[in-house]
């Protein structure tokens, strides 16, 4: 029988045991897990206990239950993080701006530090792709049209040179939270798309010059605008 840590709630112990089984066997994402019967025998627990643990792990995207087919190793995405942060913000109905400000502050700390590294690693072709996105932003801005998808594309491309797969996933989770809260609260589209495009242009200009400090300043200014807009929307100001 696989050892389970004493002192923890039973369901938590079984969850940990299943996770350890995945790690010990080196099972990759998408690989099938042992059957319920095999898990029962290996862990020395009941079928209901196995099912409860698997359901809890499915909520964390650690396993995927495919009814009629079995249970598989999940993607271990950051979807549960985005779901939790979204709920946290929406649950604070009297202070959703404060909850969002906390998320934005964490995102800003990450991006302002990461942009310094990007200044040293970004290639000319990557800068060209970023500039192409900004050019499309500017065209949309001149037409008075918001461009949330271009904004997201810009930030995803921005950190490609770092080769860190976790960065786009983490920033994507924060982005998802912001969009969900904005949609739930009925916030208006970006009231100043031209200004937003210009702030992205400033980031690319600094990176072209390999000016790490200038890129950090431009990124910080960009976040001041996002935070100000979130605060205005929460107060019901245009």
MARRO-366125 format. One line per field, with one value per residue (C-alpha): x, y, z; residue in one letter. Coordinates in nm, 3 decimals. Each point is the difference from the previous one (the first is absolute). Layout:
# residues N
east (X / ...) $
north (Y / ...) $
up (Z / ...) $
rest (a / ...) $
//
This chain:
# residues 238
east (0.000 / 0.126 / 0.086 / -0.224 / 0.093 / -0.176 / -0.167 / -0.154 / -0.368 / -0.054 / -0.102 / 0.310 / 0.221 / -0.149 / 0.043 / 0.365 / 0.048 / -0.146 / 0.222 / 0.303 / -0.093 / -0.004 / 0.341 / 0.155 / -0.108 / 0.097 / -0.341 / -0.022 / -0.304 / -0.263 / 0.131 / -0.260 / -0.012 / -0.052 / -0.363 / -0.213 / 0.038 / 0.378 / 0.011 / -0.219 / 0.240 / 0.314 / -0.119 / -0.205 / -0.312 / -0.361 / -0.134 / -0.192 / 0.317 / 0.187 / -0.279 / -0.018 / 0.375 / 0.000 / -0.282 / 0.196 / 0.313 / -0.206 / -0.100 / 0.372 / 0.058 / 0.241 / -0.214 / -0.265 / -0.295 / -0.135 / -0.326 / -0.015 / 0.371 / 0.189 / 0.213 / 0.304 / 0.275 / -0.122 / 0.166 / 0.084 / -0.101 / -0.053 / -0.376 / -0.075 / 0.211 / -0.195 / -0.329 / 0.099 / 0.123 / -0.314 / -0.223 / 0.212 / -0.047 / -0.372 / -0.072 / 0.129 / -0.292 / 0.064 / 0.366 / 0.053 / 0.236 / 0.215 / 0.003 / 0.091 / 0.265 / 0.169 / 0.004 / 0.130 / 0.269 / 0.132 / -0.013 / 0.181 / 0.282 / 0.049 / -0.013 / 0.217 / 0.272 / -0.043 / 0.021 / 0.356 / 0.096 / -0.184 / 0.208 / 0.309 / -0.149 / -0.259 / 0.100 / -0.058 / -0.259 / -0.185 / 0.008 / -0.138 / -0.291 / -0.067 / 0.010 / -0.248 / -0.243 / 0.047 / -0.064 / -0.332 / -0.076 / 0.065 / -0.229 / -0.276 / 0.066 / -0.033 / -0.338 / -0.099 / -0.019 / 0.128 / 0.235 / 0.008 / 0.112 / 0.289 / 0.097 / 0.010 / 0.193 / 0.258 / 0.067 / 0.020 / 0.254 / 0.194 / 0.148 / 0.055 / 0.376 / 0.026 / -0.095 / -0.193 / -0.325 / -0.139 / 0.011 / -0.273 / -0.214 / 0.024 / -0.056 / -0.283 / -0.168 / 0.019 / -0.133 / -0.293 / -0.089 / -0.006 / -0.219 / -0.243 / -0.041 / -0.038 / -0.266 / -0.186 / -0.006 / -0.103 / 0.299 / 0.032 / 0.262 / 0.332 / -0.093 / 0.340 / 0.123 / 0.241 / 0.173 / 0.018 / 0.160 / 0.253 / 0.101 / 0.067 / 0.198 / 0.216 / 0.081 / 0.115 / 0.199 / 0.194 / 0.064 / 0.127 / 0.251 / 0.093 / -0.098 / -0.099 / -0.078 / -0.202 / -0.198 / -0.069 / -0.122 / -0.224 / -0.146 / -0.065 / -0.180 / -0.209 / -0.109 / -0.084 / -0.250 / -0.154 / -0.031 / -0.153 / -0.256 / -0.095 / -0.045 / -0.216 / -0.220 / -0.052 / -0.114 / -0.234 / 0.196 / -0.013) $
north (0.000 / 0.354 / 0.195 / 0.294 / 0.275 / -0.023 / 0.307 / 0.123 / -0.032 / -0.336 / 0.145 / 0.222 / -0.299 / -0.195 / 0.296 / 0.029 / -0.372 / 0.016 / 0.298 / -0.186 / -0.303 / 0.219 / 0.144 / -0.333 / -0.160 / 0.304 / 0.015 / 0.286 / 0.215 / -0.212 / -0.332 / -0.239 / -0.050 / -0.341 / -0.107 / 0.076 / -0.363 / 0.019 / 0.324 / -0.151 / -0.291 / 0.211 / 0.259 / -0.230 / 0.218 / -0.031 / 0.072 / 0.304 / 0.140 / -0.043 / 0.169 / 0.296 / 0.050 / -0.018 / 0.254 / 0.239 / -0.047 / 0.057 / 0.342 / 0.080 / -0.129 / -0.261 / -0.283 / -0.016 / -0.234 / -0.118 / -0.177 / -0.338 / 0.006 / 0.039 / 0.258 / 0.169 / 0.234 / 0.358 / 0.306 / 0.155 / 0.336 / 0.318 / -0.002 / -0.073 / 0.303 / 0.225 / -0.141 / 0.061 / 0.354 / 0.084 / -0.123 / 0.190 / 0.325 / -0.044 / -0.111 / 0.335 / 0.188 / 0.309 / 0.011 / -0.175 / 0.284 / -0.086 / -0.369 / 0.077 / 0.250 / -0.281 / -0.223 / 0.285 / 0.082 / -0.357 / -0.001 / 0.334 / -0.120 / -0.301 / 0.190 / 0.292 / -0.243 / -0.231 / 0.287 / 0.071 / -0.352 / 0.029 / 0.308 / -0.222 / -0.302 / 0.120 / -0.046 / 0.235 / -0.233 / -0.012 / 0.379 / 0.014 / -0.221 / 0.220 / 0.310 / -0.158 / -0.052 / 0.360 / 0.127 / -0.185 / 0.146 / 0.351 / -0.055 / -0.120 / 0.290 / 0.257 / -0.154 / 0.024 / -0.378 / -0.188 / -0.293 / -0.237 / -0.301 / 0.195 / 0.112 / -0.360 / -0.109 / 0.274 / -0.115 / -0.365 / 0.080 / 0.232 / -0.277 / -0.264 / 0.064 / -0.112 / -0.357 / -0.038 / -0.190 / 0.099 / 0.374 / 0.013 / -0.242 / 0.210 / 0.332 / -0.159 / -0.099 / 0.360 / 0.125 / -0.241 / 0.124 / 0.362 / -0.074 / -0.212 / 0.260 / 0.279 / -0.202 / -0.090 / 0.363 / 0.130 / 0.230 / 0.202 / -0.053 / 0.183 / 0.372 / 0.105 / -0.263 / 0.243 / 0.069 / -0.372 / -0.063 / 0.276 / -0.156 / -0.331 / 0.186 / 0.152 / -0.350 / -0.118 / 0.319 / -0.052 / -0.365 / 0.097 / 0.224 / -0.280 / 0.245 / -0.228 / 0.283 / 0.184 / -0.318 / -0.042 / 0.361 / -0.044 / -0.319 / 0.169 / 0.289 / -0.254 / -0.159 / 0.337 / 0.042 / -0.344 / 0.055 / 0.346 / -0.136 / -0.286 / 0.248 / 0.232 / -0.284 / -0.127 / 0.347 / 0.017 / 0.277 / -0.004) $
up (0.000 / -0.083 / 0.313 / 0.089 / 0.245 / 0.336 / 0.149 / -0.326 / -0.091 / -0.168 / -0.337 / -0.006 / 0.076 / -0.289 / -0.234 / 0.097 / -0.049 / -0.352 / -0.086 / 0.135 / -0.207 / -0.314 / 0.089 / 0.097 / -0.327 / -0.206 / -0.167 / -0.252 / -0.072 / -0.180 / 0.132 / 0.144 / 0.375 / 0.161 / 0.019 / 0.306 / 0.108 / -0.032 / 0.196 / 0.271 / 0.035 / -0.021 / 0.252 / 0.220 / -0.010 / -0.114 / -0.349 / 0.126 / 0.155 / -0.327 / -0.194 / 0.240 / -0.021 / -0.380 / -0.023 / 0.221 / -0.213 / -0.315 / 0.135 / 0.020 / -0.356 / 0.137 / -0.136 / -0.271 / 0.042 / -0.335 / 0.079 / -0.164 / -0.084 / 0.325 / 0.181 / -0.150 / 0.116 / -0.047 / -0.149 / 0.339 / -0.148 / 0.198 / -0.065 / 0.368 / 0.096 / -0.239 / 0.129 / 0.362 / -0.061 / -0.200 / 0.282 / 0.254 / -0.192 / -0.069 / 0.357 / 0.128 / -0.151 / 0.208 / -0.101 / -0.333 / -0.099 / 0.301 / -0.089 / -0.361 / 0.111 / 0.193 / -0.308 / -0.217 / 0.254 / -0.010 / -0.380 / -0.015 / 0.227 / -0.227 / -0.329 / 0.107 / 0.108 / -0.298 / -0.250 / 0.121 / -0.099 / -0.330 / -0.088 / 0.004 / -0.179 / -0.253 / -0.364 / -0.291 / -0.160 / 0.334 / 0.019 / -0.353 / 0.105 / 0.304 / -0.219 / -0.241 / 0.287 / 0.116 / -0.354 / 0.000 / 0.344 / -0.132 / -0.298 / 0.233 / 0.236 / -0.278 / -0.081 / 0.367 / 0.032 / 0.306 / -0.066 / 0.297 / -0.206 / -0.154 / 0.350 / 0.117 / -0.311 / 0.066 / 0.356 / -0.107 / -0.272 / 0.227 / 0.214 / -0.269 / -0.001 / 0.363 / -0.091 / 0.327 / -0.058 / 0.341 / -0.071 / -0.268 / 0.202 / 0.315 / -0.175 / -0.199 / 0.326 / 0.124 / -0.334 / 0.020 / 0.349 / -0.115 / -0.302 / 0.203 / 0.271 / -0.258 / -0.181 / 0.318 / 0.112 / -0.343 / -0.030 / -0.318 / -0.270 / 0.016 / -0.010 / -0.138 / -0.249 / -0.169 / 0.330 / 0.075 / -0.341 / 0.065 / 0.330 / -0.176 / -0.266 / 0.276 / 0.129 / -0.345 / -0.060 / 0.325 / -0.085 / -0.347 / 0.173 / 0.244 / 0.273 / 0.287 / 0.242 / -0.264 / -0.072 / 0.371 / 0.026 / -0.304 / 0.144 / 0.336 / -0.176 / -0.191 / 0.328 / 0.155 / -0.282 / 0.053 / 0.375 / -0.045 / -0.243 / 0.235 / 0.287 / -0.215 / -0.123 / 0.353 / 0.109 / -0.298 / -0.173 / -0.387) $
rest (x / x / x / x / x / x / x / x / x / x / x / x / x / x / x / x / x / x / x / x / x / x / x / x / x / x / x / x / x / x / x / x / x / x / x / x / x / x / x / x / x / x / x / x / x / x / x / x / x / x / x / x / x / x / x / x / x / x / x / x / x / x / x / x / x / x / x / x / x / x / x / x / x / x / x / x / x / x / x / x / x / x / x / x / x / x / x / x / x / x / x / x / x / x / x / x / x / x / x / x / x / x / x / x / x / x / x / x / x / x / x / x / x / x / x / x / x / x / x / x / x / x / x / x / x / x / x / x / x / x / x / x / x / x / x / x / x / x / x / x / x / x / x / x / x / x / x / x / x / x / x / x / x / x / x / x / x / x / x / x / x / x / x / x / x / x / x / x / x / x / x / x / x / x / x / x / x / x / x / x / x / x / x / x / x / x / x / x / x / x / x / x / x / x / x / x / x / x / x / x / x / x / x / x / x / x / x / x / x / x / x / x / x / x / x / x / x / x / x / x / x / x / x / x / x / x / x / x / x / x / x / x / x / x / x / x / x / x) $
//
